């Protein structure tokens, strides 16, 4: 019984740590994005071919907005970053949930 309780406590602690840095996003709920010089919003809709994540970004007040649409199936992700800052944002799909969290920029 003690082992079972310890395993349950460890699982809850890991689950809490794993979600502490991620925000769940609900369909049509806008989430602000801040990548230092570039900012905007992201939201998603549920479609037959996957979750359509719509991200609109612009640099400052006068920058031309850019819209990116990503179709995510379970287990897929999209990472948003700029070349001028070490900040990155990951939008991922885990089952029927969409998570938004800070990420390490992808560099090539």
N, C-alpha and C positions, 0 to 999 in steps of 0.2 A: 504494500500500500504506500509506503514511504517513497519507493522508487517511482511509482505511478504519479504521485503528487509532485515530485521533483521534475519529472519529465513534462508534466502539464505546466508547471511554473516556468520552466525553461522555454517551452514552446510559446507561451504567452509573452514572455520577455522578448524573444526574437521577433515575434509578430509586431510587437509595439515598436521595436527599433527599426524594423523594415519599413514601417509606414510613417515613422516620425518625420521623414524628409520628403514624403510624397503627398500630394493632394489628389483626392479622387475628383474626377470631373463627371458631371452628369450631362446627359444630352441637352443641347441648346444652352447650357450654362457657360457664360463667357469667363475666361480666366486671363487675367492680366499677365503680360510677358514683359520682362525688363532685362535686356541684354546690354546694359550701360547706354551706349549711344543709340541703340535701336530698341524700340518698344512697340507693343501692340496687344492684341488679344487672340485667343484661340478658343474654339468650341468644336463640338462634333455632333453629327446626326447619325442615326442608325439607318442604314440602307441595306438592301438585299446582298450587295457584294462586299459589305464590310462597314466599318465605322469610318465615316468621312470626317477627317479632322481638318478644319478650316483655320488657317493661321494668317492674320493680317499684320504686317510689320511696317514701320516707317522710321526714318531717322529724323528726330526732332519734329517740330510743328509743321515745317514746310517741306519735309521730305516726301517723295512720291511713295504712296503705300504700295506694298507688294503683297499679293495674296498667294498662299501656297495651300493646295489641297492634297492631303495624303489619305489614302484608303488603307486602313489598318485591319488586318486579320489577327486572331489571337496569337500572341507571342511576338508581334512586330512592334517596331518603334521608329520614331523619327527624332533626330537630334538637331536642334537649332543653335547656331553659334555665329559669331562674327570673327573676323580676322584680327580685330583690334583689342579684344578683351579675352581673358581666360574664362569668361562665363559661358556656360552652355545650359540648355534646357532640353530635357528628354520628355517626349510624350509617347507613352507606350500603352499597349492593350494587353491586359491579362484577363483572359476569359471574356466576361461581359463588363469589365471595368476599364476605364481609361485613367491612367495615372500621369501626373505632371510632377517632375522632380528636377532638381539641379543635376547636372552631369558633367563629366570630363569632356572637353571639346575633342572632336575627332580631328586629328591633324594628319596630313599626308604630304 
